Amino acid sequence: ALSDLIGFTYATWHGDDAANHLVNEVAQLAHRYGDSSNHAVVIALDGENAWEHYPFNGYYFLRALYASLANHPLIELTTLSECLSRGIKPAPLPHVTAGSWVHGT
C-alpha cells in the first residue's frame, strides 16, 4: 500500500528518490483508470508518526513530493470534500478485518 511505503520504507531513501517513486506509483494508477472521472487516490496514514524516522522530519521528501505531484500532468491534488462535490462515488469495502496491523492480528 502507498501508505506503507510512506510509513515504513521511504524514511531510508533519499527524499527525491522516494518522492519520485511515490509519484510514479500514483501515475500508474492514473494510467490504469484512464479518463474516468470517478476515481481518486487517498493516501491515509493511521496516526503513526512516520516523520520522526525521516531526515529532517520528512522535509526533503515532502517538499519533493508536493512539487512533483503539483506539476504532474496526470495528477490533480484535491480534497475528499471536493471529490464528493464532483460526484465521485465512494466504493464500499467488501470486507474489513478487525484487529491490529501488528502481526496481522
N, C-alpha and C positions, 0 to 999 in steps of 0.2 A: 504494500500500500504506500501511497505517496507520503502519508503522514509518518509511517515507519522510517522512510528514508530521512525525513527531517529530524525525527526524534532519536534515531539510533545510528544512522550511517554517516550523514554528511558532516558531522562535527569533526571527523578526522580528515576530511577532504579540504583542499584549497577552496576558498569561498567561491571563486569564479567557476571552478570545475563543478562544484556541487550545484550552483545556480544553473549552469548550462545543462547539466544532466536533468534537473527537475523540469526546466522549460521544455526540453526535448520530450520528456515523458508526457507533459500536458499537450504539446503539439501533436504527438502521435494520437492522442485521444481526439483532438480536433480533426485530424485526417480521417480517423475511423468513423466519426459521426457526420462528416461532410457538412453539407449546408443545412442540416436540420437545426431549426431554431428552438427545439425543445430539449436541449442538453446544457448542463452546467457541470463544472468540476468543483467540488467542495473539498478543501483540504482542512481537516479539523484535527487539532491536537487535543488530547484528552486531559489537559491540565498539567501534564508533566512540564518540568522546566528544562527543556532541552537546551536552552540558550546558555546555561552555565557551563556546558561542555564545549561550546564553540569558542574559538579565539575571539576575544573582544565581544563576548556575549552575542555572537552572530552578526555583528555589524557588517562585516565584509560580505558574508553570504546574503544577508537580506538586502543590502544595497545593490548587489549584482542581480539578485533575483527580481526585485521590483523593477529595475531598469530594463531587464530583458523581457519580462512579462509585458510591461507597458509599451514596448516598442515592437513586439512580435505581431506580424500581420494576421495570424490566425487566432490570436488570443485577445479577449476583451476582459479587463478587470471590472468586476461589478460586486454588488452585494446580494445577499439572499432576498432581501425585500424587493430589490429591483428585478430579480429573476421572477419572483411571484407576480409582480405588477405587469410583467411582459407576458404572463400566461404560461410560463414554464410549469408543467405539472410534476410535482414530486412523485416518484415511483415508490410504491410500498415495498418494504423489505420482505422477502418471502420467509425469512427466518432470522431470529435474533437469539444468540446463545447467551444464557445468563451466566454470570460468574466473572472472574478476574482474567485479565490478559496474562497474568503471571502463570507460566507453565500450562497455558491453555485450559485452565480450570474455570 
